[in-house]
Amino acid sequence: MNFLSNKYFLLILRLIVGGTFIYACAGKLLNQELFARAIYNYKFLPDVFINIFAIVMPYLELVTAVFLILGIFKRGSAFMIIVMLIVFIISLTQAYARGLDISCGCFSLETVSEKSDILLRIIEDIFLLGATFIIFIKSKPIIKQEIQQ
């Protein structure tokens, strides 16, 4: 049996990724104004999209994380998290390259991140992306599961 296909290994990955996303969205849900300010400081999105992004993103993170942990729509949830992580990595990388001293907006909204903190977040997101990709690849599509039963 392939280690990466082991259901307990995949469950651990789902708990790690989902738990990280739930932890990350908690502060954003409680203070969307600070989250909007953190997004603005990246100077990455047009101003018109900042508030919409600040409102929608934490709920999207929460729903996909809960679904991933519970095993509901595993592939769809993993795909959405992959997309979010790619956006996060691009945003963090451009902030790092430009030398911005900003709040990452990842876990804490109130502290300004140093360049080394942003680099650490990029590395963390790359590891989360790898874990989520494994979940996506190794989870069976719903249609295949129904046919096999």
N, C-alpha and C positions, 0 to 999 in steps of 0.2 A: 504494500500500500504506500502510495506517495505521501510523504510527510506533509506537504503543502495541501493535500486533499483531506487530511485528517480532520474530522468534524470538530474535535476539541481544540485543535490548533486554530481552525477558522473561527470558532466561537471566541477564543481569546483575542484574536485580531479584531473581531467585531466589537468586543467589549472595550478594547483599548481605543480604537478609532471612534466609536460611538461615544464613549465616556469623555474623550478629549473634546469632541465637538459639543457635548452637553455642557461641560465645564466652560468652554470658550464662549458659548452663547449666553450664559447666565448673566454676566455683567452687561452685555449688550442689550439684553431684554430689559434689564432694570434701569438702564440709563442710555436711552437711544440718542439723546442730545449729544452726550460725550462721544458716542460711537460715530455719529454724523460728523462731528468735529475731527475725529481721528481719520475718517475717510477723506474729508476735505484736505487735511494736511498732506496726504499722499500726492495731491495735485495730479491725479490719474484719471478721475472721472469728470465729465462735464458737471458743472454745479447743479444743473436741473435734475440730475439722477441721484445726487447724494442722499437726500432725505428718503427717497423711495428705497434705495439700496440699504440705508440704515434701518428702515422699518422691516423690509422683507427678509434680509439676510439672516438675522438671528432666528426667525421662525423657521426658515428653510433649514438652517443648521440643526435646530431642535427636532423637527419632524424627521429629517433624514437620519439623524443619529438614533432616535428612538426606534424607527423602523429597522435600522441596521442591527441594533442590539436585539430586538425582538424577533428578527429573522423574517420580517414582513417586507416583501419586495426587495430582497437582498441585492439583486443585481441592479435594479433601478436606484436604490438608495446608494449603493456603492458608486454607480455612475455619477450621480449628482454630487457626491462628495469628491470624486475625482475632478469633476469640473470646477468645484469650488476651490480645491487645493491648487489646481493649475492657476486659477485667477489670483489666489493668495500669493503663490510663488512669484508670479510675474509682478504683482504689485510690490512685494517686499524687495525683489531684486532691483526693480527700477529705483526704489527709494534708497536702497543700499548704494547703488551705482552713483546716484546723485548726491550722496552724503547727507541726506535729510536727517535731522535730529527730531524725530517725531514719536508719538506714542504708536506702537505697533497696532494697537486695537485688537490684538489676538486674545489675550487673557485679561489684562488689566488696562483700563482705559485712562487711568490717571497719571501714569508715570511716562516720562519721556524715555524712549529707547535709545541706547547708544548703538553705534554702528555694529559692535560685536553682538549685541542683543538681536539685532535684525538678522545678522548672519546666522545666529543660532536658530532663530525661527524659520529661516529658509531651510536649514538642514533638517529640523524637526518635520517641516511640511513635506520634504522629500521622502523621509522615512514613512510618514503617514500615507503619502501617495503610493509608495511601494506596497504597504500593507493593504491598502484599499484596492489596489490593482489585483493583488492575490485573491482577495475576497471576491472581486468581480469575476475574475477568470475561473475560479474554482466553484463558484455557486452555480447551480443548475438553473436555467431559465424556467419560469413557471410552467410554460407549455410542455417542456420535457418532463417535468415532475408529474404533471397530470397524466401524460401518456403512459408513463411507467407504472402508475398505480392501477 
